[in-house]
């Protein structure tokens, strides 16, 4: 080692008020999607004030700290959700968007970790690369930054990401999965149906896209019941069906939108293929046309077992009393899976829950609340795990 590693827990505690201030600023000013101009400007300003040279990477930001050698990527997502917040908190968002998934906590935690690591740069036996990412909620941010070289120059050897866990759970809980798929794939799609319109009194003159859509819907439901391996977990949901503007007119077109999720790559591939086949052939049966438009997709999220075992060992070093649960699975999806598919990576859910009534709601609920005490520990976890991994792998 080139220097003495500081007490990361103590330093994170000292910087807690700054972390909360950062989090609340982000919380009150949420942005959605790929373009986050105010959020990016704020994060850039903070990093530069800590002594970093910050670069754009696609629609995200990146920078590094350290002394050459192997490279560990630390990632935080920055985007919010297009929904009204209903928490009643003094720093509640008022702009029609909300950090109801806790990405403001992720960004604040990684910013404080960046500050701590910069202060202790001499002791870093390698390089830490930061990934401040947009558009996780629409599964576009990781791909955008990968396409613009986040895993190159310097080339990333391994990656680590955290997600806050809300709800009625203790604060000292970390959940993950080192042996199997932790989070499902997601393939979001739109089905575009083209028929022929007519007055409702003369249906024989029409090619009814609503009828085609209904039959497509029924056919797709059979894919799970009859074509998916029952030992794998898969789900296909149609959440939108739009057609027509008048009750007595058969329209020309209709659209359906939905999602396929699976914990198995082979099942996912089969379902996506069969989706296209069922849509096109069912439309043809009724003399119409239809196609599938993939809106966004991510693979199943699978942690690297060796890396995950190593990181959780470092967590125990730092906080011996932490509760580690290996075996978490979720049918939700996460675009850090894109990174996990390309380099050895670990994704951990770190509790930001409450055991009282404040934990009554979970993520993506307008009333969800996240425990800011997370910000006393998450920066220390990021800093400690990164420093120790580089120490043992360079």
C-alpha positions, 0 to 999 in steps of 0.5 A: 500500500502507498499510504494508510487507509483512513477510517472510512466509517468515521469519515462517512459519519463526519460527512453525513450532513453534506450527504443529506444536503446533496440527497435532498437537493436531488430529491427536490429536483428530479429529472427523468430519462436520458437527458438530466441537464440539471442533475448532471450539472450538479453532480459535475460541480460537486465532483470538481469541488472534490478535485476531480476532472469530470468527463461526459460519457454519453448522457452520463458522467465519469471520472477516476481516482487512484494510481494506475493498475486494475480498475474497479467501476463504481456505479450510481444511477441518477434518474427519477420516475414520471410520477407525483410524490405524496410523502408530505416530506419538507423536501418533497418534489413538486415538479411532477417527477419523483425519486421514488426508487431512491436513485437520489440516495445512490447518487448522494452516496457515491458522491460522498464516497468519491470525496472520501476516496479523493482525500485518501487517494494515496492509499489506493492501490489501483484505479477506481472509476465512477459511473454516474448514469441516467435512464435506469428506469427506461433501461437505456442508461447503461447501454448508452454509457457502454456505447460511449466507452464507460468500460474502456480507457481505462479498461474496467476489470470489475464493477460494483453497484448498490440499490437502496431497499425500502420497506419495513426492514432493519437498517443493517440488512444487505440482500443479494444472490451469489448463486443464481439469477437475482433479477429478471430480464425485461423486454418491453414491447409495442405491438402495432396492428394495422387493419381496415376501418369501417362503420360499426354497422358494417363490420364485414367491410372492416379488418378489425384491429381490436379483434386481432389485438384480442386474439393476439393477447389470448395467444400470448398468454398461452406462451407462458401456460404451454411453451415455457419450461415450468422450472424457469420463472417467466412472466408476460404482461400486456399493460396497455391496449389502445384503439379507436376514438368512437364507440360505433367506428371500427378503427384502422389501427390498434396498439398493445404494450407489454413486457416479458420478464424471465430469470432464464436466458434461454426462456427469455430468448424463446419468448421474444422469438415466439412473441414476434411469431404469434403477433405476425401470424395471428394478424395474418389469420384475420387478414391484418398486419402486425409487428413487434417494436422492442422499446427497451430490454435488459438481460437477467442480472447475475452476480459473479459469485467469486467477486460477490463472496469477496465483496461481502467478506469486506462488508463483514470486515467493516460492519461485523454485525451486518445481516447478509442474506444470500438468496434474494430474487426479484421479478423486477429488472435492473439495467446494471445487468448490462454491466454484469453481462460484460464484466465481473460485477456485483449488485447489492441491495442495501437497506434504507428501510424503517421498522415503523410506519415510515416503512409502510411503502416500497419503491415506485410508490408515491408515498415511499420513504427512504431512511437517510441513515443509509448515507452514513454507511453506503459511502463507507461501503463503496470506499472500503470495498473498492480499496480492499478489492484493489489491494488484493487484486493488483 
